[in-house]
Amino acid sequence: MPEFLNPVRGFGVTFATMFKKVLTEEYPEVKRPVAPRFHGRHQLNRHPDGLEKCIGCELCAWACPADAIYVEGADNTDEARFSPGERYGRVYQINYLRCIFCGLCIEACPTRALTMTNEYELADDSRESLIYEKQDLLAEPLAGMVLPPHPMPAGMDDQDYYAGRVTSDMAVAAPASTEPVVSSPPLRERARRAPTPLGHRGATGHRGNKR
């Protein structure tokens, strides 16, 4: 087709579209299924025995191009163990006012602690409610899991967790002296809670604590 007819060809596409059936999504009454790899709300995952996969390394925060993630790591102890290995994520916050759902934080996570769900209904009438904290992001415990803190199974170390050798039937209950851990409320209930600010960035102004 001659070059001067290119505009006519463009209008032809528009004209042909006018006669196609209009597809109207009756949202929210009818919700269209999303793709299996859809980038939705984040989730902090657990090991089969209930310990948290997050080790507080802050790589997700460093990888985030929107500066939407804030992490503070802390040391595990024999009396209070939240994850395998030396450290766990004591504070974990995602600011969904900044998040662009690019998934770079998922790629940076070395333990597959952070993944993205298919949940996309995140709108709210409060800016504070869109700053999700650790208890908002943690996956609900499955059958057989014991909520941390609790020790690792006897004879097991962090490498056994990463190799997939720890199962739910190996879960070790916390000692009697440990205070019970209360399960987090449902997402719709806790979304109204006003979270703490994202915290001080320090002299570097960086999203994580430089070590």
C-alpha positions as CSV (number, residue, x, y, z in Angstrom):
1,M,0.0,0.0,0.0
2,P,1.4,3.4,-0.8
3,E,2.7,5.4,2.1
4,F,0.2,8.2,1.7
5,L,-2.6,5.7,2.4
6,N,-1.3,4.7,5.8
7,P,-3.7,7.0,7.7
8,V,-6.6,5.5,5.8
9,R,-5.4,2.0,6.9
10,G,-5.3,3.2,10.5
11,F,-8.9,4.5,10.3
12,G,-9.9,1.2,8.8
13,V,-8.9,-0.6,12.0
14,T,-10.9,1.8,14.0
15,F,-13.9,1.4,11.7
16,A,-13.8,-2.4,11.8
17,T,-13.7,-2.3,15.6
18,M,-17.0,-0.4,15.7
19,F,-18.8,-3.4,14.5
20,K,-17.3,-5.9,17.0
21,K,-19.3,-7.1,20.1
22,V,-18.6,-4.9,23.1
23,L,-17.3,-6.9,26.1
24,T,-18.4,-5.4,29.4
25,E,-17.0,-6.7,32.7
26,E,-19.7,-6.4,35.3
27,Y,-17.1,-5.7,38.1
28,P,-17.3,-6.2,41.0
29,E,-20.3,-8.5,40.7
30,V,-18.4,-10.6,38.1
31,K,-14.7,-10.9,38.5
32,R,-12.6,-12.1,35.6
33,P,-9.9,-14.7,36.5
34,V,-6.4,-13.3,36.2
35,A,-3.4,-15.1,34.7
36,P,-1.6,-17.6,36.9
37,R,1.5,-15.5,37.0
38,F,-0.4,-12.2,37.6
39,H,1.5,-9.7,39.8
40,G,-0.8,-9.0,42.7
41,R,-0.4,-8.4,46.5
42,H,2.8,-9.8,48.0
43,Q,3.0,-12.7,50.4
44,L,5.6,-13.7,53.0
45,N,5.8,-17.5,52.9
46,R,6.5,-20.0,55.6
47,H,8.4,-23.3,55.8
48,P,6.3,-26.5,56.2
49,D,6.8,-26.5,59.9
50,G,5.7,-22.8,60.3
51,L,9.0,-21.0,60.5
52,E,9.2,-17.9,58.3
53,K,11.2,-18.1,55.1
54,C,12.3,-14.4,55.3
55,I,15.8,-14.1,56.7
56,G,15.9,-10.3,56.9
57,C,18.6,-9.9,54.3
58,E,17.0,-6.8,52.8
59,L,17.8,-7.7,49.2
60,C,14.2,-7.1,48.2
61,A,14.4,-3.6,49.5
62,W,17.7,-2.9,47.7
63,A,16.2,-4.3,44.4
64,C,13.0,-2.2,44.6
65,P,13.1,0.6,42.0
66,A,10.3,2.5,43.7
67,D,11.7,2.5,47.2
68,A,8.5,0.8,48.4
69,I,10.0,-1.8,50.7
70,Y,11.4,-1.3,54.2
71,V,13.0,-4.2,56.1
72,E,14.7,-4.5,59.5
73,G,16.5,-7.7,60.3
74,A,17.1,-9.1,63.8
75,D,19.0,-12.1,65.2
76,N,17.3,-15.4,66.1
77,T,17.9,-16.8,69.5
78,D,17.5,-20.3,71.0
79,E,14.6,-18.9,73.1
80,A,12.9,-17.1,70.2
81,R,13.5,-18.5,66.7
82,F,11.4,-17.2,63.8
83,S,13.3,-18.5,60.8
84,P,16.1,-21.0,60.1
85,G,19.6,-19.6,60.3
86,E,20.9,-16.5,62.1
87,R,18.4,-13.7,61.2
88,Y,14.8,-13.1,60.5
89,G,12.8,-10.1,59.3
90,R,11.6,-8.3,62.4
91,V,10.0,-5.4,60.5
92,Y,8.7,-5.8,57.0
93,Q,6.7,-3.1,55.3
94,I,5.5,-2.5,51.7
95,N,4.1,0.8,50.7
96,Y,1.5,0.1,48.0
97,L,1.3,3.8,47.2
98,R,4.7,3.4,45.7
99,C,4.8,-0.2,44.5
100,I,4.7,-0.7,40.7
101,F,4.3,-4.5,40.9
102,C,7.3,-5.1,38.7
103,G,8.4,-8.3,40.6
104,L,12.1,-7.4,40.9
105,C,11.8,-8.0,44.7
106,I,10.7,-11.5,44.0
107,E,13.7,-12.2,41.7
108,A,16.0,-10.8,44.4
109,C,14.8,-13.0,47.3
110,P,17.3,-15.9,47.9
111,T,14.9,-18.0,49.9
112,R,11.6,-17.6,47.9
113,A,10.2,-16.0,51.0
114,L,8.5,-13.3,49.0
115,T,6.0,-14.1,46.2
116,M,3.1,-12.3,44.6
117,T,-0.5,-13.5,44.8
118,N,-3.4,-13.0,42.4
119,E,-5.1,-10.5,44.7
120,Y,-5.6,-7.1,43.0
121,E,-8.3,-5.5,45.1
122,L,-6.0,-3.1,47.1
123,A,-7.9,0.2,46.8
124,D,-8.7,2.0,50.0
125,D,-9.8,5.4,51.3
126,S,-6.8,5.7,53.7
127,R,-3.2,6.2,52.8
128,E,-2.1,4.6,56.0
129,S,-4.0,1.4,55.2
130,L,-1.9,1.0,52.0
131,I,1.3,0.5,54.0
132,Y,1.2,-3.2,54.6
133,E,3.2,-4.6,57.5
134,K,4.6,-8.0,58.3
135,Q,1.5,-9.3,59.9
136,D,-0.5,-8.2,56.8
137,L,1.8,-10.0,54.4
138,L,2.5,-13.3,56.2
139,A,0.8,-16.3,54.7
140,E,-1.9,-17.9,56.9
141,P,-0.5,-21.1,58.6
142,L,-1.5,-24.4,57.0
143,A,-2.5,-27.6,58.7
144,G,0.4,-29.0,60.7
145,M,2.3,-25.7,61.0
146,V,3.3,-24.3,64.3
147,L,3.5,-20.5,64.6
148,P,6.9,-19.2,65.5
149,P,8.8,-18.7,67.6
150,H,9.8,-22.3,68.0
151,P,13.0,-24.4,67.6
152,M,14.1,-26.2,64.5
153,P,13.6,-30.0,64.5
154,A,16.4,-32.0,66.2
155,G,19.4,-32.7,64.0
156,M,18.2,-30.2,61.3
157,D,19.8,-26.9,60.3
158,D,19.0,-24.1,57.9
159,Q,20.5,-26.1,54.9
160,D,17.9,-28.8,55.5
161,Y,15.2,-26.2,55.2
162,Y,16.5,-24.9,52.0
163,A,16.9,-28.4,50.6
164,G,13.3,-29.2,51.3
165,R,14.0,-31.9,53.9
166,V,11.8,-30.4,56.6
167,T,8.2,-31.4,56.5
168,S,5.1,-30.3,58.5
169,D,5.1,-33.5,60.7
170,M,8.5,-32.4,62.0
171,A,7.1,-29.1,63.5
172,V,8.4,-28.6,67.1
173,A,6.1,-26.8,69.5
174,A,7.5,-23.8,71.4
175,P,8.6,-24.4,75.0
176,A,5.9,-23.9,77.6
177,S,7.6,-20.7,78.9
178,T,7.3,-19.0,75.5
179,E,4.4,-16.6,75.2
180,P,1.8,-17.8,72.8
181,V,1.7,-16.2,69.3
182,V,-1.7,-14.9,68.3
183,S,-2.7,-15.6,64.7
184,S,-3.2,-12.4,62.6
185,P,-6.7,-11.3,61.8
186,P,-8.2,-11.7,58.3
187,L,-7.0,-9.2,55.7
188,R,-10.2,-7.2,55.4
189,E,-10.2,-6.7,59.2
190,R,-6.6,-5.7,59.6
191,A,-6.5,-3.4,56.5
192,R,-8.2,-0.7,58.6
193,R,-5.4,-0.7,61.2
194,A,-3.2,2.3,61.1
195,P,0.4,1.0,60.6
196,T,3.6,2.5,61.9
197,P,5.5,4.8,59.5
198,L,8.1,3.4,57.2
199,G,10.8,4.4,59.6
200,H,13.9,6.4,59.3
201,R,16.0,5.9,56.3
202,G,19.3,6.8,58.0
203,A,22.0,9.1,56.7
204,T,22.2,7.4,53.4
205,G,18.5,7.8,52.8
206,H,18.4,4.2,51.4
207,R,15.5,1.9,51.6
208,G,17.4,-0.7,53.7
209,N,20.0,-0.7,56.4
210,K,23.4,-0.8,54.8
211,R,25.7,-3.4,56.3
